[in-house]
Amino acid sequence: MTMLQQLSRDVSALSARTAPAVVGVEHRRGQGSGVVIAQDGYVLTNAHVAEGGGPLRVRLSGSRVIRAERVGADERTDLAVLRVEARGLPALPLSERRLEVGELVVAIGNPLGFERSVTLGVVSALYRNLPAPAGTLEGLVQTDASINPGNSGGPLLDAEGRVVGINTAIIPWARGIGFAVPAHTASWIASVLMHAGEVRRPFLGIAARGEDLDPALVPDAGLSRGVRVLEVVEGSPAQAAGLARDDLLLGANGSTIQTLDDLQRVMVLAPHAELTLDVLRGGRRQPLLIRPRPHAVAA
């Protein structure tokens, strides 16, 4: 058997195994896609898909249509969780692993209304930012797997059939450029939405961005990426703690941070109000203790 024949069989088997967990999400203004993440009826999709007018319906495998309730949505990540009254549904777990550029990925969804269409591509790039109505979508996975209107909310799968992203956006005038929210972001957002219905982000008081580090900094940082502080808000918890412009944030409460999402995840899920940051400043690493303000709009 040739490598091409084996790849063809593997993709076919992956599609047959995972497609039953991919659903259609319908409302008065149109339709999109979603993926069942729990057998007792929880469905993950895009926030912009779940915001359609009128009642929401989920089209399950076998064309069974069930009314859905919106459990919660987070516009900052364009993610939403729905619930349908059904049990024993085929479900796909969200993977926590980090992708690498060049990996093969499969997108499944309902592009232009064609249910459970399968496309194959690669991870073209990581950590992309894209303007969106609710702000900038950060840390996206870029892929050349074909993603069209209606794919939004469907899963991006790796070669083992694990959900590694939630397809979220396309650039209409471009070809071969689609984007997905990484599953390691979708995982914690979905968990918070299922328990609280919304994501309340504490206020730290910085403008920042994730960035690849200059090779000269890598030996000191021990990492290839970090979060760069671009601005510190006057009177904010960050200023009170001594955080400064151009500081490089490498960790928070013992967890490595490579993106703003990593930082927000630690702040939202922290069991206490204090945040210990691992800061690289002037070639030296130092800890900073900060007490973010609870439940403000920005990180």
N, C-alpha and C positions, 0 to 999 in steps of 0.2 A: 504494500500500500504506500502511495506517495504521501509526502507531508501535506500536500494540498487536499488530498482525499481525507486524510485524518482530521485536518482542520475543519473541513466541511461537515464531517460526521459529528465532531465535537460541538460545533456551533448549533447544529440541528438538535442534538440531544439537550444542550443547555437551554435552547428556546422552548422545547417541549416541557422541560422540567420547571421553568420559571414563569412562563407566560400565563398560567392559570391564576397567579397572584396579581397580575396586572389588570386594573379595572378602568372603566370609563367613568368620568365625572361629568354630569350633565346639569344644565340649568337653563333658564329662559334665554340667556344671551349667548349660549354656545356650549362648547364641551372641551374637556381636556382629559388628562390621564391621572392615574394614581396607582399606588401599590399598597397591598394589604400587608401591614407590619405586625399584626397580632391576630390570631385565629378567632378571637371573640369580637371581631368587627371593626378594628381600628384601621383607618386608611390614611396614608400620608400623600399629600399632593401639594401643589403650589397655592400660596395665599391668593394670587390673582385669579386662579381657577375657581377657588371656593367663594370668591366675592361676587359671583354672578347673581343677577336678580332672580327672585322667585325661589321656590323650593329646590333643594339639591337632590339629585338622584345618582346612585352608583350602579353602573352596569357590570355585573359580575360575569365570570366565565360561564358560557352557556346561554348568554343573552338574558339572564335573570336580572331584573331591575328592581332596586330597593331604595326607598327614600332614605336620605342621609341627614344627619345632624352635624353641624360644625361645632367641634369641641373647642377649638381655639386656633388662632392664626398669629403669625409673626411676620409683619411686613418687612422688617429689617433683613430677613433671610429669605423672604418670599416662600414661606412654608406654612402649611396648615394641616391640622388633623381632623378627620371626619370620623363619625361612628355610624355603623349600620347595625340593625337588629338581626344579626346572623351569627352562627357559631360554626366551628369546624372549618373555617375558610382556609384555603391554601395561603400561606404567608411567607414572606421573605425577610430575614433579619437584616439590619443595617450594619455594615462592616465598619470597624474603627480603624482599619489600617490605612496608611498613607499611600497614595498612588505614586507611580513614577512615570515620567514622560516616555512615550513609546509603547506602553502597555496596550494590548488589545482590549477593547471594551465593546459591549453590545447594548444598544438602546432599544427598549420596547415601549410602545405606546400606541396612541390612536391618532396619528397624523392625518389631518384633513378628514377625520371621521373614519378612517380605515383601521378597524380594531386590531390591536395586538400586532402591529407591524414591527418587524425586527430589522435592525440595521447594524452593520459591523464597522468598526473604525479603530482608531488609536487615541490615546491621551496625547493631545497636541501640545499642551502646556498646562502649568499649574499656577495657582495664586493670581488668577486674572480678576480685575475689577471692572464692573460694568454699571453705567448709570441706569437707574430705575426710578419709577415714579415716587417711591418712598425713600429714596436716597441711593447710595451706591451699594450694589451687591459685591461683597468682598470675598476673596479667596476662592473664586470659582475654578472648576475644572474645565478646560477647553478641550473639545473633542471634534474630530471630523466625522464621527458617526452621524448619519443624516438625522437631523432633528427639525421637524416642521411644526407649524401651528397645530395644536392638538396633542403633540408629544409632551407638553408641559405637565409636570407632575409625575411622569412615568420614571421607571428606574433606569439607571446606567449600571451595567453589570460587568464584573471582571471575568476572566477566563474560567473561574471556578463557579460562576453563577452567583457570587455575592454582590449585594447592592453596595456600590461604591459612590453613587451619586444620585441626585434627583434632578432630572432634566428641567431646566427652568427658563432658558432664554435662547433666542437666536438673533442674529443681525440680519434683518430682512434682505438687504442688498448684497449680502455675502454668501458664498457657497463653501460648504465644508467647514463652517465655523459655528459650533453650538456650545452651549455652556450648561454646567450642572453644579448644583450645590453639593459639596463633598459630603459623603455619608457620615464622616466623623463629626461634622457640624449638624447634619440632620438628626443624628441619633440623640444628642442631648436636647436639641430644640423640641423634638417630638416628645421626649420624656417629660419635659417641663409643661408642654401644652396639654398632655394627657392628664397631668396632675393638677395644674393650676389654671389652664385655659389661656394663659398669656405669659410672655417672658418679660419679667421686670428686671431691667439692667441697672445696677447701682451706678452712681455718678462718681467717676474718678477725677475728671477735669483735665483731660489731655486731648490734643489732636495727634494722631499717630498713624503709622503705616507699617505693615510687615514688609521686610526687604531682605534680599540676599546680601550677605555680608561681604565686604571687601576681603579678599583672600588674606590680607595682612592681619585682619582682626580674628580670623578663624581660630588660630592657636590660643589666643586669650579667651575667646568666647566658648570654645569647645563645641560650637554649633556653626552651621552654614547659614542659618536665618535667625532673625530676631525682630523685635518691634521697636521702631525708631520713634522717639518722641519729637514731634514737630513743633508743638506749642503747648504751654501750660497755662490754663485759665486762672486769672487772678482771683484769689480768694477761694480757690478750690481745695479739696482734700489733697490733691497731688502737690500743689504749691506748699501747703502747710507741712507736708512730709519732706519737702526738699527736693522733689523731682524737678529736673531741669531740662530745657530744650537740648536736643541732640543726645540725651541719654539713650542707651540701648537696653531694652528689657529682654532678658533671656529666660526668666522663670518667674512663676508666681505660686506661692504656697507649695513649693517643692515640685511643681509640674513645669516641664519645658514649654515655652511659648514661642511659636514661630509666626503666628498671625494674630490679628486683632480678635478673631473668633476664639483662639485659644485663651486669650486674656479674659474675654467676656465669659467664657465657659467657667473659668475658675471663680470669677466674681459672683456669677449667678448661683452656682452650686455650692459655694463655700458655706460651711455650717456655722461660721461666726462672722463678725463684722470686720475683722482685720484682714489685711492683705499684705503679705510679705513678698516684695519684689526683689528679684536678683538683677541688679543693675550693673552694666558695664559703662564706666565713665573714665575717660582719660587713660584707657588701658588697664584700669583696675576694677575688679568686681567688688561690689558691696551690697549689703541688704538694706532695703528701705521698708519701714513699716508704715502702712497707710490705712486710714479708716474711710472707705468710700461712703458717700451718702446713699441711703437706700432708695431704690425705685424711681430714679430720675430717667430722663429720656435717653441721654447719650452715655457712652462709656468713656 
